[in-house]
Amino acid sequence: MTFNAKQTQQLLHAINQRRVLRDGKGHSHVSQQDVTAHLIRVFGFGNFDTDVVNVECVFEQERANDKGVLTGRWDVCYRALLRLTIRDEDGTEVCHYEDGSTATAQNQTRGDAHDLAYKSALSLAKKRAAINLGDQFGLTRGRSATTPTSRRRSHQRWCPGCRPGPRKPRTAERTTGGC
């Protein structure tokens, strides 16, 4: 009922910077397709589930031009809550994470606005849930993924011998007791 050694090792590595993308504003992110592909690479086919816990339309509003005439273009917003469940090779649940997001589609045809906002909310919720698995799923993205800080913190959760305890002065005799 835990990750195997190969999965744990993979999860402790920093994200490959080629997987980190930048949007038009310069913000870093990992694509939803990359998150799904990486879930398959790390945990295997069929060893994770994404369940839509809740999804709802927050609003839909038809746009009007300067004269108040409706344009047939729409703004739509959806809110989604998604659960990501990870299982071991035997099908036993190892962990699950829930997270949610909202997404808005603006100035689209009515159908396209609903489609875009709905899919975007689900994609963002999935990415947010997967972030709980660490750097490989976008926890640090481009920020400081080359520094071991977040990997060390993740590792400390997995390795009881490496968990931080009360601060002790550094001496030659001091050992970490971990890996």
C-alpha positions in Angstrom: 0.0 0.0 0.0 2.8 2.4 -1.0 4.7 3.4 -4.0 7.4 1.0 -5.2 11.1 2.0 -5.1 11.2 2.9 -8.8 8.1 5.2 -8.5 9.5 6.9 -5.4 12.8 7.5 -7.1 11.1 9.0 -10.1 8.9 11.2 -7.9 11.9 12.6 -6.0 13.6 13.9 -9.2 13.2 17.4 -10.3 11.0 18.0 -13.3 12.6 17.9 -16.7 12.6 21.6 -17.7 11.5 20.6 -21.3 8.2 19.6 -19.8 7.6 23.1 -18.4 5.8 25.5 -20.7 5.2 29.3 -20.5 1.9 31.0 -21.2 1.6 34.4 -22.9 2.2 36.2 -19.6 5.4 34.3 -18.9 3.8 32.1 -16.2 5.2 28.5 -16.1 2.9 25.5 -16.3 2.8 21.8 -17.2 0.2 20.8 -19.8 -2.7 18.6 -18.8 -1.7 16.1 -21.6 1.8 16.0 -20.1 0.4 15.3 -16.6 -1.7 12.5 -18.0 1.2 11.0 -19.9 3.5 11.3 -16.9 0.9 9.6 -14.6 1.0 6.7 -17.1 4.8 6.6 -17.2 5.2 6.6 -13.4 2.2 4.5 -12.3 1.3 2.5 -15.3 -1.8 2.1 -17.5 -4.9 1.7 -15.3 -3.2 2.4 -12.0 -4.8 5.8 -11.5 -8.3 7.3 -11.8 -9.6 10.8 -12.3 -13.1 11.1 -11.0 -15.2 14.2 -11.6 -16.7 14.9 -8.1 -18.6 17.9 -9.2 -18.9 20.2 -12.2 -21.3 23.1 -12.6 -21.9 26.0 -14.8 -21.2 29.2 -12.8 -22.6 31.6 -15.4 -23.3 32.0 -19.1 -23.8 35.5 -20.5 -24.5 36.6 -24.0 -22.4 39.6 -25.0 -24.0 42.8 -26.3 -22.4 45.4 -28.6 -22.0 49.1 -27.7 -25.7 49.7 -28.8 -27.0 46.9 -26.5 -27.7 44.5 -29.4 -26.9 40.9 -28.5 -24.0 39.6 -30.6 -24.5 35.8 -30.4 -21.1 35.6 -28.6 -21.0 34.2 -25.1 -18.9 34.3 -21.9 -19.2 31.1 -19.9 -17.6 29.9 -16.6 -17.5 26.4 -15.1 -16.3 25.2 -11.7 -15.0 21.6 -11.4 -13.8 19.4 -8.5 -11.8 16.3 -9.4 -10.4 13.4 -7.4 -7.1 11.8 -8.5 -6.7 8.3 -7.1 -3.3 6.4 -7.4 -3.2 2.6 -7.0 -0.4 0.1 -6.6 0.3 -2.8 -9.0 -2.3 -4.9 -7.0 -5.0 -2.3 -7.4 -4.9 -1.1 -3.8 -5.4 2.6 -3.3 -2.2 4.3 -2.3 -3.5 7.8 -2.1 -6.0 10.2 -3.5 -6.1 14.0 -3.9 -9.0 16.3 -4.7 -8.7 19.8 -6.1 -10.8 22.2 -8.1 -10.7 25.0 -10.5 -12.8 27.4 -12.4 -12.3 28.4 -16.1 -13.9 31.0 -18.2 -14.3 31.1 -22.0 -14.9 34.5 -23.5 -16.4 35.8 -26.7 -17.2 32.4 -28.2 -20.2 30.8 -29.8 -22.5 29.4 -27.1 -21.5 25.8 -27.7 -17.8 26.5 -28.0 -17.9 28.6 -24.8 -19.4 25.8 -22.8 -17.0 23.2 -24.3 -13.9 25.3 -23.7 -14.8 26.4 -20.2 -15.9 22.9 -19.1 -12.8 21.2 -20.4 -10.5 23.9 -19.1 -11.9 23.6 -15.6 -11.5 19.8 -15.6 -7.9 20.1 -17.0 -6.9 22.7 -14.4 -8.5 20.6 -11.6 -6.5 17.5 -12.7 -3.3 19.4 -12.8 -3.9 20.9 -9.4 -4.7 17.5 -7.9 -1.5 15.9 -9.5 0.7 18.7 -8.0 0.4 16.9 -4.7 2.6 14.2 -6.1 5.6 16.6 -6.2 8.0 18.2 -8.6 7.4 15.7 -11.4 3.8 17.0 -11.7 4.6 20.7 -11.6 5.0 21.6 -7.9 8.0 23.8 -8.5 7.7 24.1 -12.3 10.3 26.6 -13.5 10.7 28.5 -10.2 13.6 26.7 -8.6 13.2 23.1 -9.9 17.0 22.8 -10.0 17.3 23.2 -6.3 16.9 20.2 -4.1 14.6 22.0 -1.5 11.3 20.6 -2.6 12.8 17.2 -3.4 14.3 17.1 0.1 11.0 18.0 1.7 9.2 15.3 -0.4 11.9 12.8 0.5 11.6 13.6 4.2 8.0 12.6 4.0 9.0 9.2 2.5 12.0 8.5 4.6 11.5 8.5 8.4 15.2 8.6 9.0 15.4 11.9 7.1 12.5 13.7 8.8 13.7 16.9 10.4 13.7 16.9 14.2 14.8 19.4 16.8 17.8 21.5 15.5 21.1 20.3 16.8 24.4 22.0 16.4 26.5 20.6 13.6 29.3 18.5 14.8 31.6 15.9 13.3 29.8 13.2 15.2 26.3 14.1 14.0 24.7 11.8 11.5 21.4 12.2 9.7 20.2 8.7 10.3 18.6 8.8 6.9 19.6 7.9 3.4 
